[in-house]
Amino acid sequence: MEATYFGDGDVIVCDDRHYPVLVLTFYGAASASGVRQYFRWMHTQADRALQERIALAAVMDSGLAGVPDAETRRVIADEATELNAKIPATLRWHTPIVVENRLMRGVLQTLSWLQGELTMEYVSSRAAAFESARAHFAKNGIAVPSTLDARLNERPPRPTR
């Protein structure tokens, strides 16, 4: 199912139709309200993965994301720490992230230090992110969903209300 969360000027599209690959697309500078909605969705996905004992790949497209303010970065760090605390190391997910600007890469790198043992990889395109997820699954003996095809390589337009 695809879920779209509208924050204070930002939009986050979360798609689990390709489970265990989660497709996340961020538009605009993240807001605390959008981030909280996103992490509620991610907790649901983590609970499902724990129940099924399966590792996930979270393909994150931050190509059109802006840099969040300091308060939102704190909310991200707090929420990510809480989420990661519930996931055992054996089920830590792989996270290829599309990054198109250096400032955003710096923000993401700082957040990754706070989050702990995530497998993050910075890539330049959605195609590279999906290829990274496929390779990670192949390496770990996880079946790649048949729905994970080239149509996903194109970034969808920003949703509106």
C-alpha positions, 0 to 999 in steps of 0.5 A, a space after each residue: 500500500 502507498 501512503 502519502 504524508 503531508 507535513 508543513 510544506 513537505 511530502 513523504 510518499 511511503 510505498 510497501 507494495 514491493 515488500 520487503 523493499 520499501 520505497 520512500 520518496 521525500 519532497 521539500 524540507 522535512 518537517 517535524 509533523 511529516 517526520 512523525 507520520 513517516 516514523 509511525 509508518 516505519 514502525 509498522 513496517 519494522 513490526 511486520 519484519 520482526 514478526 516475519 523475521 525478514 530483513 528489509 531494504 528501504 530505498 530512499 529518494 531524497 533527491 528533491 528533499 530540502 535540508 530540515 531545520 534543527 528541531 526536525 533533525 532532532 526529531 529525526 534522530 530521536 525517532 530513528 534511535 527509537 526505531 533502531 532499538 527495536 530491530 535486532 542486528 540480524 534484521 537491520 535493513 539495507 538503505 540505499 539513499 538517492 542524494 543529489 546535493 552535498 548539504 543533504 548528504 552531510 545531514 544524512 551522514 550525521 543522522 546515520 552516525 546517530 542511528 547506529 548500525 544501518 547499512 546505508 549507501 549513497 547513490 546518484 539515482 533511483 536506478 542505482 538504489 534499486 540495483 543496490 537493493 537487488 544486490 543486497 538481497 541476492 547476497 543475503 539469499 532473500 527473494 527479490 519481489 517481481 514487482 521491482 522493475 524499471 518503472 520504479 526508476 523514474 521519480 514520481 511527480 510531487 503529490 498534491 492534496 
